[in-house]
Amino acid sequence: MSENKDNKQDNNIAGGAPETGPPEEGAALTNDATPATDVTRSDTEVPAADAKVGGEVPAADALSTNAAVPVSAAPSVAAKAAAELSPAASNAAAPAADSTSETPKAAPVEKTSARSQKRSRREKGNRRAVRRRWPAIVAGVATAALAVAAVGGASLYPGMDATAVTEPVPHVLPVGVSMANCQGPTQLLAGSAAGADPEFSANSSSTKTLLNAIVLSGATGEVPGASVQSLDGKFSPLFTVAKPLATPSGAPTASPSALTGEPKAKAQVVTGKAVDAASVLQLDPLAGESSQGAGSVVVDATDGDLAGLAGATCQAPANELWLAGASTTVGRTAILSLSNSSETPANVSLELFGSNGPVQAAGSKGLVVAPGSVRSVVLSGLAPDEEMLTVHVKSVGGPVSGTIQQSILRGLTPGGIDYLAPVQAPAQSLTIPGVQVRAASDSAKITAQKGYEDATTVLAVTVPGISDAVLEVKAFGADGQVPLPDGGVFTATAGKVSTLSLAGLPAGNYSLAVSSDAPVAAAARLVNFTKAGDAVDLSFATSTARLGDTHVLTLPAGVESRLAFAAIEGSATINLVPVSASGVLGEGKDVELRAGSSVTVDPAKLLGSGAVAVVVSASGAPAFGSQLLLKDGSAGMAVLPITPSVAGNSAINIITRY
């Protein structure tokens, strides 16, 4: 671009009128144009976005960088142009105009060349642009560095990906003292008391309540500490099963014993201890793992309203359990006992299912069971006149155990007593071992008596869902499957307890396999007798879990024990190891189960009369088992489930997402 063209543009930028020609040589400047070097500098900066790097400076920049401003302009043409271009530039121009209005007349000076002024303005604009842009440059570099670090970190650590799911990592839970709540003596209801706060009378003087307990050692022969305490609200000690170890939790000693090849496992056993209240069996952990032990309570009464034989295993507390088979019709009494052996109060809610559907009861919610205590609930106060009743127990806070004491009084004649143990949670496939059926002809003589219409063997099925369930029931005996009336297929109504009579089965011991198209809970009511006119006893066989390794059960004195096992889907082997009263483990015996069969074993004949406990282990196809108690010369009978194995430790999987 030519020099004249540059000079014209410079004058336009300065805010003056375009030059029509060069001034005469030696002429002085008039007051209408103050030299740029004499104008007071404005301190207001122009944003970097308004400056051009390496190019011409716009009019707005010129106003903020000592450009010549006509004093008489009000406002000047340049100020108007700056206001239109940028509010910041307009604000910068105003102070400059005020300052020039009071500036005295400058002495004539030699005019700076237009090219030099242009170069100076360009350099200043470049410097301002660089000063304003360096924070943005630094921020951009930092952002780029963070992006590179994130990409690199994601490649080194895939778990940092927001969409990634890490593999589950088992976390072993710390092992504490194992608890098993044991039932107390039977309770005779006083008068017509009902509900959650009943009163009880003293039992017959002939009633005996005996507790049996066993605890197994570890592989090194060390027996963990075990004791029984009363659930009286104070955990009062009752007796010691095994003294606590000198080294905590069975920690290995500095000098382990020499290896001899001889088995070192042993046990500590207590049999026939009289108790007068509910209790808890406590087992110390052994070498960081839960200890193996078991307990049972047997109640035997020869007279009184609660005459009969009742038995229950000591059960581990839980926050949810199901109890089936209760009855609250006239002459039938069902008392639910809730035991809390923890140090935390338990808030219990009951969900009831009767023969006619769900039962809504105001007193079934918010039942508080204090730590170390037992609370009794008379179910007739919540669900009266129910031929069959199932109770779903849910606890918040401390876990509880639950047992229903079911008794029958026909007029003045006792009709039997039993403890109803928890059944398996509702499922589509259940197995009930230990179902004893009497001959149909003998049963007919009993039921023909007035008031004995319900003295029959039946299967009770509860459907807790909203849809009916179609069930198929199969009975398996020693020789295989035995057909049931109507093929064992029937429909159970949703929300109700339905029954299937088992009176058509020949006399014998069976295991029932229940399959359904919807989850159900199930139990079998059994009746035992000697002859018509004599006392009748009842018991309940519950659905049980599959047997595993190292289950422990006691063989109470004064009654006969039978062990019932079943294999439905395939063949299985049951290994039975006897335990003597001195705690010596004897030689194990195997019992073979064919697919689709049920076997009943007399442990006294198989293992010897000296056995007071048995260690049960199963292998092969799924196998199930229970224990029957019988009293010779009477109708007394009880069925006890085999408690689950609790040895070892527990682990949970924790999945972390980012």
Beta strands, then each sheet from edge to edge (+ up, - down):
strand 1: 169-172
strand 2: 178-182
strand 3: 188-189
strand 4: 200-201
strand 5: 208-216
strand 6: 226-230
strand 7: 237-242
strand 8: 267-274
strand 9: 279-283
strand 10: 293-301
strand 11: 308-313
strand 12: 320-326
strand 13: 332-340
strand 14: 346-354
strand 15: 357-359
strand 16: 367-369
strand 17: 373-378
strand 18: 389-397
strand 19: 401-410
strand 20: 413-420
strand 21: 427-437
strand 22: 458-462
strand 23: 469-477
strand 24: 480-482
strand 25: 489-492
strand 26: 497-501
strand 27: 508-529
strand 28: 536-542
strand 29: 551-554
strand 30: 560-567
strand 31: 572-580
strand 32: 589-593
strand 33: 597-601
strand 34: 611-620
strand 35: 623-630
strand 36: 637-641
strand 37: 651-654
sheet 1: 1+ 37-
sheet 2: 2+ 9- 6+ 7-
sheet 3: 3+ 4-
sheet 4: 8+ 5- 10+ 11-
sheet 5: 12+ 18- 14+ 15-
sheet 6: 12+ 18- 14+ 16-
sheet 7: 17+ 13- 19+ 20-
sheet 8: 21+ 27- 22+ 26-
sheet 9: 21+ 27- 23+ 24-
sheet 10: 21+ 27- 28+
sheet 11: 21+ 27- 23+ 25-
sheet 12: 29+ 34- 31+ 32-
sheet 13: 33+ 30- 35+ 36-
end
